[in-house]
Amino acid sequence: MGARHGSKLHPQSLARGGRNGAAKYPERYRGELNGNSRLTLAEVQSIREMATSGLKHTAIAKLFSVTSSHVHKIVHRHNWRHV
């Protein structure tokens, strides 16, 4: 069944390189401008400050209604690295 999928039959039609919107216009898809974002720039900065002051990731996560793994990724710059 997977062989009949459009991306398998016509891989050349997938958006790659210059045709990929996220690669062409990264500023449209980062941070608060992303429609799926739950945090703002100020909240991300305060998360990093709280973690630096010694507050646990689980406590920070409860304050901002996100998961502790998301807080970990923000603190270690896996997510929101442009900030």
C-alpha positions in Angstrom: 0.0 0.0 0.0 2.9 2.4 0.8 4.2 2.0 -2.8 1.1 3.7 -4.2 1.6 6.8 -2.2 2.3 9.9 -4.3 5.7 10.7 -2.6 6.8 7.2 -3.5 5.6 7.2 -7.1 6.8 10.8 -7.8 9.6 11.8 -5.4 10.7 14.6 -7.8 7.5 16.5 -7.0 8.3 16.9 -3.3 9.3 20.4 -2.2 13.0 20.4 -1.6 15.7 23.0 -1.7 14.6 26.3 -3.2 11.0 25.2 -3.5 10.7 24.4 0.2 9.0 27.3 1.9 10.6 26.7 5.3 14.1 26.7 3.7 13.3 29.7 1.5 11.7 31.9 4.1 12.8 30.6 7.6 11.7 33.8 9.3 8.1 33.0 8.5 8.2 29.6 10.3 10.2 30.5 13.5 9.1 31.3 17.0 5.9 33.2 17.6 5.2 33.5 13.8 4.6 29.8 13.6 0.9 29.1 14.0 1.5 26.1 16.3 3.7 28.1 18.8 2.5 28.1 22.4 5.2 30.4 23.7 6.3 33.9 23.0 9.8 35.3 22.8 9.5 36.8 26.3 8.3 33.5 27.8 11.2 31.6 26.2 13.7 34.1 27.6 12.1 33.8 31.1 12.2 30.0 30.9 16.0 30.2 30.3 16.4 32.6 33.1 14.4 30.4 35.5 16.5 27.4 34.5 19.7 29.3 35.0 18.6 30.3 38.5 18.1 26.7 39.5 14.4 26.0 39.1 13.5 22.5 38.0 12.3 21.9 34.5 9.0 20.3 35.7 8.2 23.3 37.8 8.9 25.6 34.9 6.8 23.4 32.6 3.8 23.7 34.9 4.0 27.5 34.9 3.9 27.7 31.1 1.6 24.7 30.4 4.2 22.8 28.3 6.0 19.5 28.9 9.3 19.3 30.9 11.0 17.8 27.8 10.0 21.0 25.8 11.6 23.1 28.6 14.7 20.9 28.4 14.9 21.5 24.6 14.5 25.2 25.1 17.1 25.5 27.8 19.6 23.4 25.8 18.8 25.3 22.6 17.4 22.4 20.6 14.2 24.5 20.2 14.1 28.3 19.9 17.9 28.4 19.0 17.5 31.6 17.1 16.6 33.4 20.4 
